[in-house]
Each structure stands twice: as C-alpha cells, then as structure tokens.
Amino acid sequence: MPMVFKRQNSCRTNKTNDYSKAQPNEQCHLIFQLPEIVEQIIQYLMPNPATVCCPSHKSASTHRSTIKSMQDVLPCLYVNWLWHDCVSRYTWRHVSFEDSRTDYEQFLRFTSVISRVPLTQPCQLRHQWNHRLISLQNHHHVQPLSLNRYFKPRYRETIIYQNRIRSLTLRKIKERNINEPLQHVGHHAPYLNMLDIYICDYVTNSALYSFLEHGQLTYLSLAGCQRITDDAIIQVANTCPHLEHLDLRACGHVSDMAISKIAIQCPLIRHLNVGRVKDRQHITDHSIKLIAKHTQVSVLGLAGCDISDASLILLAELRRDGIERISINNCFRVSNLTVRAYAVHCPNLSVFEMKECHRISDWEAVAALVQRKVLLTLCDQQNRACEEWAKKHGIILDVRAPVK
C-alpha cells in the first residue's frame, strides 16, 4: 500500500503478533484526512448511482458490472476511519441480492449484521438473539474478544450502517423462509425509502409490515409477488403518504379496495402498475377513476385489467400533459374512444401499449400518435390491419414498439 494511504497511528507487528512491541508508522498525508477531498475521491470511484439503484429486473450483465465496480472500491474501507466512513455511506446505501444460493447466504449474513443477531438459519433469528442476551447477562466475566463473536460489528457501527441503507433489492429468491429475515431488515432500516422485491414467490404481507413502521417509502415494487394481498397495500396507503412509485404487476390478490386507498392517501403517486394475466376482475374503473382524480400519475400499467373507456377517458382529460406512458394490453372493453382521447388530450404521451385490444380500429387516431413519435405495442392482427389502412390511404407508418 502506498505510504500516503497508510492508516493514521497504525501499527507494525512482528511475526509473533507481539503487540507490545508494535511501533507507529508514519501518519496519513493531510490531504487524505480532509473529508471534502475524500468525498470527491469516493464519488469518482463509485459506480454510476443510476446503475446501482435501478430496479431489480435489470440485466444480469449490468448487475455483474455493478458488483465488480463496487468490489473495486472496497479496499478504500481499509485506508483509515475517515475513508471507511465515507465509503460505507455509499456501499451500504443501495443493497441488492440476486437469485443465487450464494447471494441468499449473503442476504442472511447482511440480516445478521444489521440486526446484531448471530444467524445460522432464518427461523433461529429471534430464538438465538434471546438466547445470546440471556447468556451474556448470566456471564459478566466474558472477555471482550468473546463478546466480539456476538457483536460484530460493534453496536455503534451497526447503528451507523442501519441508518445508511436507502434501498433494498431482492430478485427471484425462491427460499420459503425469506419472510423472517425481511422482517428483521425492515425493522432495522429506518431510513430505507426504496424497496424492490421482484418475483420472490414466498414473500407475504408479514415481510412488508416492518418496512412500513418508519413511513419512509417512496418507491415500492412487489412485481410478481403473488401472495401479497389488499391488507398489505392498504397498510402501505396508511403509512406511506410520500409514495411515488408502486409496482404490483401480477399481484392478483390486490383489488380495487387497496388501489382506492392508494388513490386517496398517496396523492404523490406518479408510477402505478397493476397489470396482470389473471384475476382481471379485481381492478376496475372504480379505482382507476380515483387514481385519475386524486394522484399525479404519469405512468400507468393496466394490462389485463377489467377497465373500460370511462376511466381511461377521464384519466386523459384530467391528467392531460401529465400522462407519459400507459399500458392497456389485453383490456378487451377499450374502444376507439380511448385512443382518440389520448391523441387529443395527452401531448407528452411517449408510450401507448394496446396489444390485443380488438375493439380499437381507428387507425387514423393511431397514425396521429405514430406521427408524434409515440411508441406503440400492437399484436400481429393489429399490425396487419394498420398496414392495410396505411396502404389504402397512401401513408407510410413507421410503428415502433418500446424497448423492454
């Protein structure tokens, strides 16, 4: 390690680990003891924040690249305490675990660290914590080194780590016992504002409640978590008034009851996705009208929902230039009236997905959207009908779909 990076008041030890003979090294250069300078260096070394905290369904190659970049920064933790403090602000800010056995084991260790619970199996979290407390209370003669077995890192440092966590991402973890570790993480992450759990089959309402204790969530994605029900989302509405992003794709048990609560109590919502492939009857015009009236929604996913022109036209008329993206794939009751409304009222619309909406046949309105460079999703049958209309009217339409 270069001399300027050596820890202040660090010690050189001999091969026999005789600490009594340790001698101090030269001090770290003054420039690397100024927090402002160190902060700039760390910011330069850290990966792009947009790639670190982006949603969990990013590509595997992007995830690996981010992990590699983070690993390159980790040696900076060992320069001195100032550097450790600055680096840990970033390395603990956005925490992500993928769908491998290794990542799940790391998630359990992470849970153990921030909850100060020695962890071997998730179901033993609470039991082992109580057992260690009783053991330590009954053995006051335990040496400091032994205490470190049970409290790594020290309590003060653990609190610092807890307070630095801002986002947690779990991707496709299939372990049945995932809920209890999540409960502990939620309880010990008071400033977490982004929770992204993507296709974790066994996540239930109980895993979510501890994250809601602190009322800090602005971003919540539970896409593909099929066990989540109205009860949990109603609690989200009651505790997270600053929520801006809610993704409930394929959460078939979530219905109008919960989304209506979200509409009334989370007026800052800008991104809402309740798209589904089954249980279409649970989301209807009732809740979407409330979303149109009471929120700031600009991105709305309604694929596979039982909605009609009534709520969609109201949305276009009330939100107007606020609407940017909308998906109504497989909404069989939607007709030409909706397409015309968005062509007329929504100048900032950039994506309009209407695959399998076979009551839509107003290709003139569709052509108006295409000419405005709106990206469209059509099925094969719709594409053929659109091409035939364009050919008949001597128009060349370059219909482009959004990149998934």
C-alpha positions, 0 to 999 in steps of 0.5 A, a space after each residue: 500500500 502506498 505510504 500516503 494511504 497508510 492508516 493514521 497511528 497504525 501499527 507494525 507487528 512482528 511475526 509473533 503478533 507481539 503487540 507490545 512491541 508494535 511501533 507507529 508508522 508514519 501518519 496519513 498525508 493531510 490531504 487524505 484526512 480532509 473529508 471534502 477531498 475524500 468525498 470527491 475521491 469516493 464519488 469518482 470511484 463509485 459506480 454510476 448511482 443510476 446503475 446501482 439503484 435501478 430496479 431489480 429486473 435489470 440485466 444480469 450483465 449490468 448487475 455483474 458490472 455493478 458488483 465488480 465496480 463496487 468490489 473495486 472500491 472496497 479496499 478504500 474501507 481499509 485506508 483509515 476511519 475517515 475513508 471507511 466512513 465515507 465509503 460505507 455511506 455509499 456501499 451500504 446505501 443501495 443493497 441488492 441480492 440476486 437469485 443465487 444460493 450464494 447471494 441468499 447466504 449473503 442476504 442472511 449474513 447482511 440480516 445478521 449484521 444489521 440486526 446484531 443477531 448471530 444467524 445460522 438459519 432464518 427461523 433461529 433469528 429471534 430464538 438465538 438473539 434471546 438466547 445470546 442476551 440471556 447468556 451474556 447477562 448470566 456471564 459478566 466475566 466474558 472477555 471482550 474478544 468473546 463478546 466480539 463473536 456476538 457483536 460484530 460489528 460493534 453496536 455503534 457501527 451497526 447503528 451507523 450502517 442501519 441508518 445508511 441503507 436507502 434501498 433494498 433489492 431482492 430478485 427471484 429468491 425462491 427460499 420459503 423462509 425469506 419472510 423472517 429475515 425481511 422482517 428483521 431488515 425492515 425493522 432495522 432500516 429506518 431510513 430505507 425509502 426504496 424497496 424492490 422485491 421482484 418475483 420472490 414467490 414466498 414473500 407475504 404481507 408479514 415481510 412488508 409490515 416492518 418496512 412500513 413502521 418508519 413511513 419512509 417509502 417512496 418507491 415500492 415494487 412487489 412485481 410478481 409477488 403473488 401472495 401479497 394481498 389488499 391488507 398489505 397495500 392498504 397498510 402501505 396507503 396508511 403509512 406511506 403518504 410520500 409514495 411515488 412509485 408502486 409496482 404490483 404487476 401480477 399481484 392478483 390478490 390486490 383489488 380495487 379496495 387497496 388501489 382506492 386507498 392508494 388513490 386517496 392517501 398517496 396523492 404523490 403517486 406518479 408510477 402505478 402498475 397493476 397489470 396482470 394475466 389473471 384475476 382481471 376482475 379485481 381492478 376496475 374503473 372504480 379505482 382507476 377513476 380515483 387514481 385519475 382524480 386524486 394522484 399525479 400519475 404519469 405512468 400507468 400499467 393496466 394490462 389485463 385489467 377489467 377497465 373500460 373507456 370511462 376511466 381511461 377517458 377521464 384519466 386523459 382529460 384530467 391528467 392531460 400533459 401529465 400522462 407519459 406512458 400507459 399500458 392497456 394490453 389485453 383490456 378487451 372493453 377499450 374502444 376507439 374512444 380511448 385512443 382518440 382521447 389520448 391523441 387529443 388530450 395527452 401531448 407528452 404521451 411517449 408510450 401507448 401499449 394496446 396489444 390485443 385490444 380488438 375493439 380499437 380500429 381507428 387507425 387514423 387516431 393511431 397514425 396521429 400518435 405514430 406521427 408524434 413519435 409515440 411508441 406503440 405495442 400492437 399484436 400481429 392482427 393489429 399490425 396487419 390491419 394498420 398496414 392495410 389502412 396505411 396502404 389504402 390511404 397512401 401513408 407510410 407508418 413507421 410503428 415502433 414498439 418500446 424497448 423492454 
